[in-house]
């Protein structure tokens, strides 16, 4: 029987350690500190159970028992019973952690493949939007320590979601041409169980880091974005509706909310406007790519808009969404915290976006689609940089 990989073993050991701290803090009646430590133990326990259910069934009993006992301890308020249940949860977690070291070692994958699982190019753009949103929320430069902690937690959440995306999409990745066939899980360089463990570990530690070093709202938002991308978009929408990227785009729009919540501790209307900018940017960005790789989506039977509605309708929708996007980018100036420097940048960048979308509508060629796709990446990055610079002027 194959042994779980190092990522799941790390998660299990941390779950045992966090559970122990929760037990000790509860016995010492540390109050708020005890509740925080207990909350930090929950994500690795859940990750351990999910990995056990999907890939390592022999861990299911101790992992499930640990989570059930931990939940029971949280519900039982009588001091003696609460402490006893927490101690039993710790014991079950120890058993689960020990079990992760049993079995036949599996071949190790190259570290480059694990980096690829996190989709670093996509992650970098998400981090830019989250980081720049911190400047808007702080109305200036956030503290370096807070920025590093927030971006580290956000990177873990994005990387974890991307790794889980590789696991779920491994069947269609094999059908969509050389661009996706070479991905680590699809090409069988990384076993699905290892990629699953890696994604769950990054996701769990993202919540732990953000909840402990930033604030619970930031941690919760990163987790919601992670789950929405994995379960709602990848697992459901992507394969079922041509509106997949419209609804699923909400996942990619979460990082600005994470950055805002990190510096403010709340969500107000300006944060929603940043969310909507990324939300309305996503369809024209991805549909331009879909026009370029339409045959790949057809081969994998993915109902992207160009496959279902045709190229002409896709180009029309791109132009419509581009117009809405440019309009939405005006809102942070008209009813928000941003000034003329941002307005000038938004108008210039938006004008170029609209021009490229109009050209694509008039002439639906791969060259036009590629120009819009590549510009859209630069557009979003520069727009959010303009947001970050504006409060500093």
MORA-V63616 format. One record per backbone hydrogen bond with DSSP energy under -1.0 kcal/mol. NH is the residue of the N-H (numbers start at 1). CO is the residue of the C=O. E is the energy in kcal/mol with one decimal. If there is no record, write none. Layout:
BEGIN
NH;CO;E + NH;CO;E
END
This chain:
BEGIN
3;104;-2.8 + 9;5;-1.9 + 10;6;-2.3 + 11;7;-2.0 + 12;8;-2.6 + 13;9;-2.5 + 14;10;-2.5 + 15;11;-2.5 + 16;12;-2.2 + 17;13;-2.4 + 18;14;-3.2 + 19;15;-2.3 + 20;16;-2.2 + 21;17;-2.3 + 22;18;-2.1 + 23;19;-2.3 + 24;20;-2.7 + 25;21;-2.7 + 26;22;-1.9 + 27;23;-2.4 + 28;24;-1.8 + 29;26;-1.1 + 30;25;-2.2 + 33;30;-1.4 + 35;31;-1.9 + 36;32;-2.2 + 37;33;-2.5 + 38;34;-2.4 + 39;35;-2.1 + 40;36;-1.9 + 41;37;-1.0 + 45;41;-1.4 + 46;42;-2.5 + 47;43;-2.7 + 48;44;-2.4 + 49;45;-2.0 + 50;46;-2.6 + 51;47;-2.4 + 52;48;-2.1 + 53;49;-2.6 + 54;50;-2.2 + 55;51;-2.8 + 56;51;-1.5 + 59;56;-2.0 + 60;57;-1.7 + 63;59;-2.5 + 64;60;-2.8 + 65;61;-2.7 + 66;62;-2.3 + 67;63;-2.0 + 68;64;-2.5 + 69;65;-2.7 + 70;66;-2.3 + 71;67;-2.5 + 72;68;-2.5 + 73;69;-2.3 + 74;70;-1.6 + 75;71;-1.5 + 76;72;-2.2 + 82;78;-3.2 + 83;79;-2.4 + 84;80;-2.2 + 85;81;-2.6 + 86;82;-2.1 + 87;83;-2.2 + 88;84;-2.1 + 89;85;-2.3 + 90;86;-2.1 + 91;87;-2.1 + 92;88;-2.5 + 93;89;-2.2 + 94;90;-2.2 + 95;91;-2.0 + 96;92;-2.3 + 97;93;-2.8 + 98;94;-2.6 + 99;95;-2.1 + 100;96;-1.1 + 101;98;-1.5 + 102;99;-1.5 + 104;1;-2.9 + 114;110;-1.2 + 115;111;-2.0 + 116;112;-2.3 + 117;113;-1.9 + 118;115;-1.0 + 119;116;-1.9 + 123;119;-2.5 + 124;120;-2.3 + 125;121;-1.2 + 126;122;-1.9 + 127;123;-2.6 + 128;124;-1.7 + 129;125;-2.0 + 130;126;-2.1 + 131;127;-2.9 + 132;128;-2.7 + 133;129;-1.7 + 136;132;-1.5 + 137;133;-2.7 + 138;134;-2.3 + 140;135;-2.0 + 147;143;-2.3 + 148;144;-2.5 + 149;145;-2.3 + 150;146;-2.6 + 151;147;-2.7 + 152;148;-2.1 + 153;149;-2.2 + 154;150;-2.6 + 155;151;-2.4 + 156;152;-2.0 + 157;153;-2.0 + 158;154;-2.8 + 159;155;-2.8 + 160;156;-2.6 + 161;157;-2.3 + 162;158;-2.3 + 163;159;-2.3 + 164;160;-2.1 + 165;161;-1.9 + 166;162;-1.9 + 167;163;-1.4 + 168;164;-2.3 + 169;165;-2.5 + 173;169;-2.6 + 175;172;-1.2 + 181;177;-2.4 + 182;178;-1.1 + 183;180;-1.7 + 187;183;-3.0 + 188;185;-1.2 + 189;184;-2.3 + 190;184;-1.7 + 195;191;-2.1 + 196;192;-2.5 + 197;193;-2.4 + 198;194;-2.5 + 199;195;-2.6 + 200;196;-2.5 + 201;197;-2.4 + 202;198;-2.4 + 203;199;-2.1 + 204;200;-2.6 + 205;201;-2.6 + 206;202;-1.7 + 207;203;-1.6 + 208;204;-2.0 + 209;205;-2.6 + 210;206;-2.5 + 211;207;-2.7 + 212;208;-1.8 + 213;209;-2.5 + 214;210;-1.9 + 215;210;-1.0 + 219;215;-1.8 + 220;216;-2.7 + 221;217;-2.4 + 222;218;-2.2 + 223;219;-2.0 + 224;220;-2.5 + 225;221;-2.5 + 226;222;-2.1 + 227;223;-2.8 + 228;224;-2.6 + 229;225;-2.1 + 230;226;-2.1 + 231;227;-2.8 + 233;228;-2.5 + 234;229;-2.7 + 235;230;-1.6 + 237;232;-3.1 + 238;233;-3.1 + 240;237;-1.4 + 241;237;-1.9 + 244;241;-1.4 + 247;243;-2.1 + 248;244;-2.7 + 250;247;-1.7 + 251;248;-1.8 + 254;251;-1.3 + 258;254;-1.9 + 259;255;-2.6 + 260;256;-2.5 + 261;257;-2.8 + 262;258;-1.8 + 263;259;-1.1 + 264;260;-1.9 + 265;261;-2.1 + 272;268;-1.3 + 273;269;-2.0 + 274;270;-1.7 + 275;271;-2.0 + 276;272;-2.5 + 277;273;-1.8 + 278;274;-1.6 + 279;275;-2.3 + 280;276;-2.6 + 281;277;-1.4 + 282;278;-1.7 + 285;281;-1.7 + 286;282;-2.7 + 287;283;-2.9 + 288;284;-1.5 + 289;285;-1.3 + 290;286;-2.7 + 291;287;-1.9 + 292;288;-1.0 + 293;289;-1.7 + 297;293;-1.7 + 298;294;-2.2 + 299;295;-2.4 + 300;296;-1.7 + 302;297;-2.5 + 304;302;-2.4 + 308;304;-2.0 + 309;305;-3.1 + 314;310;-1.7 + 315;311;-2.6 + 316;312;-1.9 + 317;313;-2.5 + 318;314;-2.4 + 319;315;-2.0 + 320;316;-2.2 + 321;317;-2.7 + 322;318;-2.2 + 323;319;-2.0 + 324;320;-2.2 + 325;321;-2.8 + 326;322;-2.3 + 327;323;-1.9 + 328;324;-2.6 + 329;325;-2.1 + 330;327;-1.1 + 331;328;-1.2 + 333;330;-1.1 + 334;330;-2.3 + 335;331;-3.1 + 338;332;-1.8 + 343;339;-1.9 + 344;340;-2.7 + 345;341;-1.8 + 346;342;-3.0 + 347;343;-2.6 + 348;344;-2.3 + 349;345;-2.9 + 350;346;-2.5 + 351;347;-2.3 + 352;348;-1.8 + 353;349;-1.9 + 354;350;-2.7 + 355;351;-2.1 + 356;352;-2.2 + 357;353;-2.3 + 358;354;-2.5 + 359;355;-2.4 + 360;356;-2.0 + 361;357;-2.1 + 362;358;-2.1 + 363;359;-2.4 + 365;363;-1.7 + 369;365;-2.4 + 370;366;-2.7 + 371;367;-2.0 + 372;368;-2.1 + 373;369;-2.6 + 374;370;-2.5 + 375;371;-2.1 + 376;372;-2.4 + 377;373;-1.1 + 378;374;-1.4 + 379;375;-3.4 + 380;376;-2.1 + 381;377;-1.8 + 382;378;-2.7 + 383;379;-2.6 + 384;380;-2.1 + 385;381;-1.9 + 386;382;-2.3 + 387;383;-1.6 + 388;384;-2.0 + 389;385;-2.3 + 390;386;-2.1 + 392;389;-1.4 + 393;390;-1.3
END
